[in-house]
Amino acid sequence: MSISRLMQMGAAGAPSGPVWTDPDLNNASYDSVSLNISAKAAYPAGLWFKPDGTKMYHTNTTADVHEYNLSTAWDITSATFAQTFDAISQVLSLQHVSFSPDGASMYLVCFTNDILYQYSLSTAWDISTASYASKSLNASTQEGQLRKAFFKTDGTKVFLTGSSGDAVYEYSLSTAWDISTASYVATFSVSGQEGSPSSLFFNPDGTKMFLGGVATDAIYQYSLSTAWDLSTASYDSISFSFSSQDTNPAGVFFKSDGSKMYLSGYGTDTIYQYST
């Protein structure tokens, strides 16, 4: 197990579990398992899971984050709605939600002003206890239609993507998990694969990046020869199409061992499960 993965699990307070294995997108398949969330979100743009798979979060494009409890870890058919957090005071056109591994910090992506906002949770993973931390990262100099954010496992880097620049942007954080300390580092173009990026995910050691979008309805795999360094990224010529399930794939998340992939699609307002 990589050092970064051990750090991630330790920070989250999770017990030892299955070792991450990089997904095999060439042989990925739909499990015929799905969860319709149209009652809560007409545009489920963002998707996130607690590291142990017992909670799931998704967004809509107004300003709401929705929390679910999963009675069986990682089984979206066992999900029951828990509560909603309204971030309208900061965010309009919410595109994504992500958390620090300990569940004490939450990050929301705003599409209209290209800003990433940070919130504090007094009770980990309980969004009813969230409050704005008065910390943000304005990415408008790099990206005009911000959609997704993904953090390095130790919180010292954050990667952003959006549908205007067709690129991934790397930032360094001088204080881990504090986005107010972020500084821009590098850009990696994905325009050769996707013209409207809408999802972003890294493996735990930062050597693989997965990016999807609504222009091609697919997810693409990239390798980083130096972990977490976008300047060393290259396309692996590996992709997987979501078009049979949803033609507007908005958010992608992988199970903690890499064996399952989850998609939130706003064409059908449904979350889908795949084996990888």
Secondary structure as the mmCIF struct_conf table of DSSP 4:
data_model
#
loop_
_struct_conf.conf_type_id
_struct_conf.id
_struct_conf.beg_label_comp_id
_struct_conf.beg_label_asym_id
_struct_conf.beg_label_seq_id
_struct_conf.end_label_comp_id
_struct_conf.end_label_asym_id
_struct_conf.end_label_seq_id
HELX_RH_AL_P HELX_RH_AL_P1 ILE A 3 ALA A 12
TURN_TY1_P TURN_TY1_P1 GLY A 13 GLY A 13
HELX_LH_PP_P HELX_LH_PP_P1 ALA A 14 SER A 16
HELX_LH_PP_P HELX_LH_PP_P2 PRO A 18 TRP A 20
HELX_RH_3T_P HELX_RH_3T_P1 LEU A 25 ASN A 27
STRN STRN1 SER A 29 ASN A 36
TURN_TY1_P TURN_TY1_P2 SER A 38 LYS A 40
BEND BEND1 ALA A 42 TYR A 43
STRN STRN2 LEU A 47 PHE A 49
TURN_TY1_P TURN_TY1_P3 PRO A 51 ASP A 52
BEND BEND2 GLY A 53 THR A 54
STRN STRN3 LYS A 55 THR A 59
BEND BEND3 THR A 61 ALA A 63
STRN STRN4 ASP A 64 LEU A 70
BEND BEND4 SER A 71 THR A 72
TURN_TY1_P TURN_TY1_P4 ALA A 73 TRP A 74
HELX_RH_3T_P HELX_RH_3T_P2 ILE A 76 SER A 78
STRN STRN5 ALA A 79 ASP A 86
TURN_TY1_P TURN_TY1_P5 ILE A 88 GLN A 90
BEND BEND5 LEU A 92 SER A 93
STRN STRN6 LEU A 94 PHE A 99
TURN_TY1_P TURN_TY1_P6 PRO A 101 ASP A 102
BEND BEND6 GLY A 103 ALA A 104
STRN STRN7 SER A 105 CYS A 110
TURN_TY1_P TURN_TY1_P7 PHE A 111 ASP A 114
STRN STRN8 ILE A 115 LEU A 121
BEND BEND7 SER A 122 THR A 123
TURN_TY1_P TURN_TY1_P8 ALA A 124 TRP A 125
HELX_RH_3T_P HELX_RH_3T_P3 ILE A 127 THR A 129
STRN STRN9 ALA A 130 ASN A 138
TURN_TY1_P TURN_TY1_P9 SER A 140 GLN A 142
BEND BEND8 GLY A 144 GLN A 145
STRN STRN10 LEU A 146 PHE A 151
TURN_TY1_P TURN_TY1_P10 THR A 153 ASP A 154
BEND BEND9 GLY A 155 THR A 156
STRN STRN11 LYS A 157 GLY A 162
TURN_TY1_P TURN_TY1_P11 SER A 163 ASP A 166
STRN STRN12 ALA A 167 LEU A 173
BEND BEND10 SER A 174 THR A 175
TURN_TY1_P TURN_TY1_P12 ALA A 176 TRP A 177
HELX_RH_3T_P HELX_RH_3T_P4 ILE A 179 THR A 181
STRN STRN13 ALA A 182 SER A 189
TURN_TY1_P TURN_TY1_P13 SER A 191 GLN A 193
BEND BEND11 GLY A 195 SER A 196
STRN STRN14 PRO A 197 PHE A 202
TURN_TY1_P TURN_TY1_P14 PRO A 204 ASP A 205
BEND BEND12 GLY A 206 THR A 207
STRN STRN15 LYS A 208 GLY A 213
TURN_TY1_P TURN_TY1_P15 VAL A 214 ASP A 217
STRN STRN16 ALA A 218 LEU A 224
BEND BEND13 SER A 225 THR A 226
TURN_TY1_P TURN_TY1_P16 ALA A 227 TRP A 228
HELX_RH_3T_P HELX_RH_3T_P5 LEU A 230 THR A 232
STRN STRN17 ALA A 233 SER A 241
TURN_TY1_P TURN_TY1_P17 SER A 243 GLN A 245
BEND BEND14 THR A 247 ASN A 248
STRN STRN18 PRO A 249 PHE A 254
TURN_TY1_P TURN_TY1_P18 SER A 256 ASP A 257
BEND BEND15 GLY A 258 SER A 259
STRN STRN19 LYS A 260 GLY A 265
TURN_TY1_P TURN_TY1_P19 TYR A 266 ASP A 269
STRN STRN20 THR A 270 SER A 275
#
